Amino acid sequence: MKKIGFIDYYLDEWHANQYPAWIRDASDGNMIVAYAYGLKDAENGISNAEWCEKYGVELLSSIEEVVEKSDYLIVLSPDHPEYHLQLAELALGSGKPTYIDKTFAPDRTSALQLFAWAEEAGTPIFSSSALRYATEYSELEKTDIEYISSFGPGTFENYSIHQIEPIVALIGTDATRVMYVGTPETPAVLIGFADGREALVQNIGSGCPFQAAVKYRPGESKVVQPASNFFQLFITDLVRFFETGKPYVPKAETVTIITIIEFGVKAADRPFEWIELPR
């Protein structure tokens, strides 16, 4: 049986609460979350010690211990990616397959640093929004997409990745510029690609489930609303990644996604003006 270690900002959060059972089931019991470390206790939840008792996981006192004892590693902190450099450095130097939860990094520079650490040590690494795995997106024809209009809940900083990840998976990594076209209460960012294609990302609010309209050349269009069990599909691929050490999501896509988010946030200070992206 292979043992997985969690490294988190605090352990009592939704992803950490769900992953142990999902991973056990998806691996037919061949993988379990055995060890965990949290940098702090949740302010509005149970302590790390209480979390570990609840989920049958051994709480360790350091990241070093988790990295040493585990076969595979998951760096969580999904709502606080600003801690990923601190939480992931030892894992990425270990050579052990490491998944870093969304959002991969707070900015492009940090994303490149995380990949550099992994590449230097030969550590298999990947990150993804689970929305990438929705069959409604993955079964779409990618050829001749001209425009995507997407919307969903949450804030741009934290939740836009669930829209941008499928967009980049469908259109590609040649994003060249972004423009903020929303309001202070309703963020909206237009993404321009090198060949003239565009995609619009809108965070409309809690009452708006993820949806997208995809326009093809010369005229066909499709409306997509993810309804498949994309979390289960994601976990199945996470287990495959641990078994093979081969990531499904290319580095170039992850870096592009983080770059769009970083500069989409910056573009809010210069609305209705194109902001060029570093390449």
C-alpha positions as CSV (number, residue, x, y, z in Angstrom):
1,M,0.0,0.0,0.0
2,K,1.3,3.4,-1.0
3,K,1.2,6.3,1.5
4,I,0.3,9.9,0.6
5,G,1.4,12.9,2.6
6,F,-0.6,16.1,2.9
7,I,1.2,19.4,3.3
8,D,-1.3,22.2,3.9
9,Y,-1.7,25.8,5.3
10,Y,-4.3,24.4,7.6
11,L,-5.9,21.0,7.2
12,D,-9.6,21.7,7.9
13,E,-10.6,22.8,4.4
14,W,-12.9,21.3,1.8
15,H,-10.3,19.7,-0.5
16,A,-8.4,18.0,2.4
17,N,-11.7,16.8,3.8
18,Q,-12.7,15.1,0.6
19,Y,-9.5,13.7,-0.9
20,P,-8.7,10.9,1.5
21,A,-11.9,8.9,0.8
22,W,-11.9,9.7,-2.9
23,I,-8.2,8.6,-3.3
24,R,-8.8,5.4,-1.3
25,D,-11.8,4.5,-3.5
26,A,-10.2,5.5,-6.8
27,S,-7.1,3.4,-6.0
28,D,-9.1,0.4,-4.7
29,G,-7.5,0.9,-1.4
30,N,-4.0,0.8,-2.8
31,M,-3.3,4.4,-1.8
32,I,-4.1,6.1,1.5
33,V,-3.5,9.5,3.0
34,A,-1.3,8.5,5.9
35,Y,0.5,11.6,7.0
36,A,-0.3,15.3,7.2
37,Y,1.2,18.6,8.2
38,G,-0.5,22.0,8.6
39,L,1.4,25.2,9.0
40,K,-1.4,26.5,11.3
41,D,-4.8,25.6,12.7
42,A,-7.9,26.7,10.9
43,E,-9.2,29.9,12.4
44,N,-12.9,28.9,11.9
45,G,-12.7,25.1,12.1
46,I,-11.1,22.2,13.9
47,S,-7.4,22.0,14.8
48,N,-4.9,20.1,12.7
49,A,-4.8,17.5,15.5
50,E,-8.5,17.1,15.6
51,W,-8.6,16.9,11.8
52,C,-6.1,14.0,11.8
53,E,-8.0,12.2,14.5
54,K,-11.2,12.6,12.5
55,Y,-9.7,11.3,9.2
56,G,-7.4,8.6,10.6
57,V,-4.2,10.4,9.5
58,E,-1.0,10.7,11.4
59,L,-0.1,14.3,12.2
60,L,3.6,15.0,11.8
61,S,5.5,18.0,13.2
62,S,7.3,19.1,10.1
63,I,7.2,19.1,6.3
64,E,10.5,17.2,6.3
65,E,8.8,14.3,8.1
66,V,5.9,14.2,5.7
67,V,8.3,14.2,2.7
68,E,10.5,11.5,4.2
69,K,7.7,9.1,5.1
70,S,5.4,9.4,2.1
71,D,5.5,7.7,-1.2
72,Y,3.5,10.6,-2.9
73,L,2.9,14.1,-1.9
74,I,0.0,16.6,-2.2
75,V,0.5,20.2,-1.4
76,L,-2.9,21.7,-0.7
77,S,-3.6,25.2,0.5
78,P,-6.1,25.7,-2.4
79,D,-7.3,29.1,-1.2
80,H,-3.8,30.4,-0.2
81,P,-1.5,29.8,-3.1
82,E,0.8,32.5,-1.7
83,Y,2.1,29.8,0.7
84,H,2.9,27.3,-2.1
85,L,6.6,28.2,-2.4
86,Q,7.0,27.7,1.3
87,L,5.0,24.5,1.5
88,A,6.2,22.9,-1.7
89,E,10.0,23.4,-1.8
90,L,11.0,20.3,0.1
91,A,8.5,18.1,-1.7
92,L,9.7,19.3,-5.1
93,G,13.2,18.5,-4.2
94,S,12.3,15.0,-3.1
95,G,11.9,13.2,-6.5
96,K,8.5,11.9,-5.3
97,P,5.5,12.6,-7.5
98,T,3.9,15.8,-6.1
99,Y,0.5,17.3,-6.9
100,I,0.0,21.0,-6.0
101,D,-3.6,22.0,-5.6
102,K,-5.2,24.9,-7.4
103,T,-4.4,27.7,-7.7
104,F,-0.8,26.5,-8.5
105,A,0.9,29.8,-7.7
106,P,0.1,33.4,-6.9
107,D,2.0,34.7,-10.0
108,R,4.1,33.7,-13.0
109,T,7.4,34.1,-11.3
110,S,6.4,31.7,-8.5
111,A,5.0,29.2,-11.0
112,L,8.3,29.1,-12.8
113,Q,10.2,28.7,-9.6
114,L,8.1,25.8,-8.5
115,F,8.7,24.0,-11.9
116,A,12.4,24.9,-11.7
117,W,12.7,23.1,-8.3
118,A,10.9,20.1,-9.6
119,E,13.0,19.9,-12.8
120,E,16.2,20.2,-10.9
121,A,15.4,17.2,-8.7
122,G,13.6,15.2,-11.3
123,T,10.3,15.4,-9.4
124,P,7.1,14.6,-11.3
125,I,4.7,17.5,-10.7
126,F,1.4,18.8,-11.9
127,S,-1.6,21.0,-10.9
128,S,-5.1,21.5,-12.3
129,S,-8.5,22.7,-11.7
130,A,-10.9,19.8,-11.5
131,L,-13.1,21.5,-14.1
132,R,-10.6,20.6,-16.8
133,Y,-11.7,17.0,-16.4
134,A,-15.4,17.7,-17.0
135,T,-16.4,15.5,-20.0
136,E,-18.5,18.4,-21.3
137,Y,-15.2,20.2,-21.9
138,S,-12.9,17.4,-22.7
139,E,-15.2,16.0,-25.5
140,L,-15.4,19.3,-27.3
141,E,-13.7,19.6,-30.7
142,K,-10.7,22.0,-30.3
143,T,-10.2,22.7,-34.0
144,D,-11.6,26.0,-35.3
145,I,-12.7,27.5,-31.9
146,E,-13.0,31.2,-32.5
147,Y,-14.4,32.6,-29.2
148,I,-15.3,31.3,-25.8
149,S,-17.6,33.2,-23.4
150,S,-17.5,31.7,-19.9
151,F,-19.0,32.6,-16.5
152,G,-19.2,31.2,-13.0
153,P,-19.2,32.0,-9.3
154,G,-16.6,33.2,-6.9
155,T,-13.9,35.9,-7.0
156,F,-11.6,36.3,-10.0
157,E,-8.4,35.8,-7.9
158,N,-9.6,32.5,-6.4
159,Y,-12.2,31.0,-8.8
160,S,-11.3,32.3,-12.3
161,I,-8.9,29.3,-12.6
162,H,-12.0,27.0,-13.0
163,Q,-12.9,28.9,-16.2
164,I,-9.3,29.7,-17.5
165,E,-8.1,26.1,-17.1
166,P,-10.7,24.7,-19.6
167,I,-10.2,27.7,-21.9
168,V,-6.4,27.2,-22.1
169,A,-6.9,23.4,-22.5
170,L,-9.2,24.1,-25.5
171,I,-7.5,27.1,-27.2
172,G,-3.9,26.7,-26.3
173,T,-1.1,28.6,-24.6
174,D,-0.5,31.4,-27.0
175,A,-2.4,34.0,-24.9
176,T,-0.8,37.4,-25.6
177,R,-2.9,40.0,-23.8
178,V,-5.7,40.6,-21.3
179,M,-8.3,43.4,-20.8
180,Y,-10.5,44.1,-17.8
181,V,-14.0,44.8,-19.0
182,G,-16.0,44.2,-15.8
183,T,-17.2,46.2,-12.8
184,P,-15.8,46.3,-9.3
185,E,-18.5,43.9,-8.2
186,T,-18.5,41.7,-11.3
187,P,-15.0,40.9,-12.6
188,A,-14.7,40.2,-16.3
189,V,-11.4,39.7,-18.2
190,L,-11.0,39.3,-22.0
191,I,-8.1,37.2,-23.1
192,G,-6.6,37.7,-26.5
193,F,-4.6,35.0,-28.3
194,A,-1.9,35.4,-30.9
195,D,-4.1,34.2,-33.8
196,G,-6.9,36.6,-33.1
197,R,-9.1,34.3,-31.1
198,E,-10.5,35.5,-27.8
199,A,-12.1,34.2,-24.6
200,L,-14.1,36.1,-22.0
201,V,-14.0,35.1,-18.3
202,Q,-16.7,36.5,-16.0
203,N,-17.2,35.9,-12.2
204,I,-20.9,36.8,-11.9
205,G,-21.7,35.4,-8.5
206,S,-22.9,32.4,-6.4
207,G,-26.1,32.0,-8.3
208,C,-24.3,31.4,-11.6
209,P,-23.0,27.8,-12.1
210,F,-20.1,27.4,-14.5
211,Q,-21.1,27.6,-18.1
212,A,-19.5,28.5,-21.4
213,A,-20.6,29.3,-24.9
214,V,-18.1,28.1,-27.6
215,K,-18.2,29.7,-31.1
216,Y,-16.5,27.8,-33.9
217,R,-15.5,28.9,-37.4
218,P,-17.4,29.3,-39.7
219,G,-20.5,29.6,-37.5
220,E,-21.4,26.7,-35.3
221,S,-21.7,27.3,-31.6
222,K,-22.3,25.2,-28.5
223,V,-23.3,25.9,-24.9
224,V,-21.5,23.9,-22.2
225,Q,-22.6,23.4,-18.6
226,P,-20.4,20.9,-16.7
227,A,-22.6,18.3,-15.0
228,S,-20.3,15.3,-15.1
229,N,-18.5,14.1,-12.0
230,F,-15.4,16.1,-12.8
231,F,-13.9,15.7,-9.3
232,Q,-14.1,11.9,-9.6
233,L,-12.5,12.1,-13.1
234,F,-9.8,14.3,-11.6
235,I,-9.1,12.0,-8.7
236,T,-8.8,9.0,-11.1
237,D,-6.2,10.9,-13.0
238,L,-4.4,11.9,-9.8
239,V,-4.1,8.2,-8.9
240,R,-2.8,7.5,-12.4
241,F,-0.2,10.3,-12.0
242,F,1.1,8.8,-8.8
243,E,1.4,5.4,-10.3
244,T,3.1,6.5,-13.5
245,G,4.9,9.8,-12.6
246,K,3.5,11.2,-15.8
247,P,1.5,14.4,-15.5
248,Y,-1.6,15.0,-17.7
249,V,-1.4,18.8,-17.7
250,P,1.6,20.3,-19.5
251,K,3.8,22.8,-17.7
252,A,3.2,25.4,-20.5
253,E,-0.5,25.3,-19.9
254,T,-0.2,25.7,-16.1
255,V,2.2,28.7,-16.5
256,T,-0.1,30.3,-19.1
257,I,-3.1,29.9,-16.7
258,I,-1.2,31.5,-13.8
259,T,0.0,34.3,-16.1
260,I,-3.5,35.1,-17.2
261,I,-4.8,35.2,-13.6
262,E,-1.9,37.4,-12.4
263,F,-2.3,40.0,-15.2
264,G,-6.1,39.8,-15.2
265,V,-5.9,41.0,-11.6
266,K,-3.5,43.8,-12.6
267,A,-5.7,44.8,-15.5
268,A,-8.5,45.8,-13.1
269,D,-6.4,48.9,-12.4
270,R,-6.4,49.8,-16.1
271,P,-9.9,48.8,-17.4
272,F,-10.7,48.7,-21.1
273,E,-7.0,48.7,-22.0
274,W,-5.0,45.8,-23.4
275,I,-2.3,44.5,-21.1
276,E,0.5,42.6,-22.8
277,L,1.4,39.2,-21.3
278,P,5.0,38.0,-20.8
279,R,5.8,35.0,-23.1
